[in-house]
Amino acid sequence: MRYHRLFLLALLLTGLACSRVSAQIVNIEDKRKGFDSVGWYGQIDLGGNLTRNKAKVISLNGSVRVDRKGRQHALLALADYRLVQVSGDNALNAGFAHLRYAYYLSDRWRWEAFTQVQYNEQLRLGLRTLVGTGPRLKLFAFGDNRVYVGVLYMYEYDEVAEGTITYRDHRLSSYLSFSLFPLPNVTLSNTTYYQPVIPDFRQPRLSSITAVTLKLTDRLAFNTRYSITHDALISQGLDDVPATSYDWTNGLRYSF
């Protein structure tokens, strides 16, 4: 029975609807959008699967985002939840909410501030709270192609292993990000994060995220994304928590 459940879970996690081992870091760069005009924008992603034979497997995922673009200000709000159950046992249970504000200093420079709340049951992360601020620079722009770099200060509070372990860290959150359009209906993007604890730079959190989007219609697109994260600090003293985790997601997106 144990191997049967593992086999069902493997099939589910490698399916087109949702294929992932949830990572510890949330990539905000691949969630940014460029808008041509001032106004409000929104997006909803929903998905679910139910499989029943000798075991029952339930998969649910949903996310929502709201953008407000002004002439000198921008606001981004995100929320995401994912659940996978095998015969009533949670194989994946994770979610986050993120709020980010940006003030445009010039065409190339902006100043940003953000806050985030996150949890991940399988990584024993009961609560992660982030607040941060810092500059973002547009390094390169050619047509719709963009390359950005950011260097932000971030305060991080983590509750791990049912609250028996807590971390309160000051971190440097730096990243390099690009978005390329090799074809009119194809987008390729990547973001690499470097987040060391200040002033101890010996155990940085490293993460890299690559995404490809194929636009099917004006509002419907197919997305595939792979990310990998290494964070030795969060796994210290926890044999069941890996220092390296990865995330592979495939799905459809409807925009409005």
N, C-alpha and C positions, 0 to 999 in steps of 0.2 A: 504493500500500500504506500509506503514511504517513497519508493522509487516511482510509482505511478503518479503521485502528486508532483514530484519533481519534474517528471516528463511533461505533464500538463502545463506546469508553470513555465517550462522552457519554451513550449510551443506558443504560449500566450505572449511571453516577453519578446519573442522574435517575430511576432505577427506584424502586419502592416499597421494595425490600429494603434498599437502602443508597444514599443520595444525599448526597455530601459532598466538600468539599475541606478536609482536616483542619486545624483551627486550632491556634494555638500555646499556647493557654491551656485548662486543664481546668476546667470549671465543676462545682464540688462542690455548689453550692446546689441545683441541680435533681436531685441524687442523694440529698439528705437525705429521710428519711421520718419521719413522726410515728407512734409506736406507742402503743397503749393500755395495754400491760402490760409488765412487766419480763421480759426473756428474750432469746434469740438469734433472729435472722431472717436469711434468705438469699434470693438472687435470681441467676438465670443467664439470659443472653441469648446465643443462638447463631444464626448465619446463614451462608449460602453460596450462590454461584451459579456455574454453569459454562456458557459459551457457546462453541461451536466451529463456524466456517464457514471463511473464509479465514484467520482468526486465532483463537487460543484465549484466552478471557478468563476468569480465575478470580477470584472474590471470596470472601473469608473474613472473618468478624467474630465476636468472642466477648468476653463480659465476665462477671465474677463479682463479687458483693458480699456482705459479711457484716456484720451489725449486732449489737451487744450493747448493750441498754438496761438500765441500773440505776437506782436511785432517785436517786443523785447523780452517776453517771458514765455516759458513753456512749462507744462505740468504733465506728468506721466503717472498713472495709477494702475497697478497690476495686482491680480490675485490668481492663484493657481492651486488646485487640489487634485491628488491622484491616490487611488485605492485599488489594490489587487488582493482578493481573498481566495484562498484555496481551502474548501471545506470549513469555512468559518474562521480560519487562521489568516491573519494579515501577513501577506508576503511583501506588500508595499503600502505604506501609509505616510504621505508627505504632503506638505502644503506651505505656501508663503504668501505674504502681502507686501507690496513695495510701493513707496511714494517718492517721487523725485521732482525737484523744482530746478529750473535753469533760468539764468539771467544772461542775456546776450550782451557781452561787452563790446564785440565787434563781429565782423563776418567770420573771423577765424577763432576768436576766443569766446568762451562762455564760462560762467561760474555756476557750479551745481551744488545742491544740498539734497540729502536723501535720508530716508529711514526705512527699515525693513524688519519684519517679524517672520520667523521660519521655524518649522519643525520637521523631523524625519525619524520615524519610529525605528526603522531598520538600522539606521546608523546611530541609534541610542541618543539622538539629539532631541531632547525634550523641548528646548526653547533656544533660539538664537535671535538676539536683538541687535541691530546695527544702526548707527547714526554716523554720518560723515559729510564732508564738504571739501571742495577743491576745484582747480581749474581743468578745463578740457580744451585741447588745441586741435584744429583742423590742419593736419600736416600737408595734405595733398587733395586736390579736387580736379577731376577731368571729366566733363560731362556729368553723369550720375555716379561716377566712381569716387569713393572717398576713403581717406586714411586718417585716423584720429589717434591721439595719445592723451592719456589722462593721468594725473598724479594727485590723489586725494588722501586726506587723513580720514581714518575710520576708527571709531570705538566699537568694540564687539563684546557682547555678554553672552556666554554659552552655559546652558545647563545640560549636563551629559549624565547618562546612566541613572535615570529616575531622580535627577537632582542631587545625587551623591557627589558629583564632581562639577565644579563651576570654574569658568575662566573669565577673567576681565582683562582684555588686551587692548592696547593701542596699536593699530596697524597702519602701514602704508599700503594703500590700494592703488596700484599702478597697472596700466593696461595699454596694449597696442591693438587697434581694431581697424579692419578694412571691410568695405563692401564693393564688390565688383559685378559688372553686368556684361559677361562675355557674349550673351545673346539677348535679344529684346525681351524674351519671356523667361530668362534664367538669371537668378541672383546667387552669387557665391560670397559668403561672408565668413570671417574668422575673428576671434578675439582671444588674446592670451593675457592672463592676469598674473601678476606677481604681488603677493600680499604677505610680506614679512611682519613679524612682531617687532615693535620698536621698544628698546634699542637692540634686541637680540635678533640678528638676521640669519641665524643658523638653521632655523626650521621654518622656511617660508611656505605659505600655501601657494601652490602652482596649479593653474587651470588653463586648458585650451579648448575652445569650442569652434566647431566648423559646421556651417549650415548651407544647404542648397535648397532654393525655392524654385519650383516650376509653375509658372502662371498658366492656368488652364482657361480661365475666362477673366473678365474684368474684376470679378469678386471672389472667384474660387481659385485656390492654388494648392499644389502638393508640396509638402515640406519634409525634408529629412535632415536630421541634426545629430552630430556625434560630439560628445564632450568627455574629457578625462580630467580628474582632479586628484592631486596628491596633497594630503594634509596629515603629517605625522603627529602633530600635537593633539588633535582630537581623538586619535586612536591609542594614545599612551595609557597603558594599564587596562585596556579593553581588548581581550583576545578575539572577540567576535566582531569587532569593527575594523574594516580594512583601512589601511592608510591611503590606498589608491582605489578610487571608485570611478565608474564610467556610466555614460548615459547615451542611449541611442533611441531616438524618437522619430516615428514616421506618421504622417497623418494629413488630413485635409483641413484647410482654413478658409472660413468665409468672412469677408470683411464688409463693413457697412459704413 
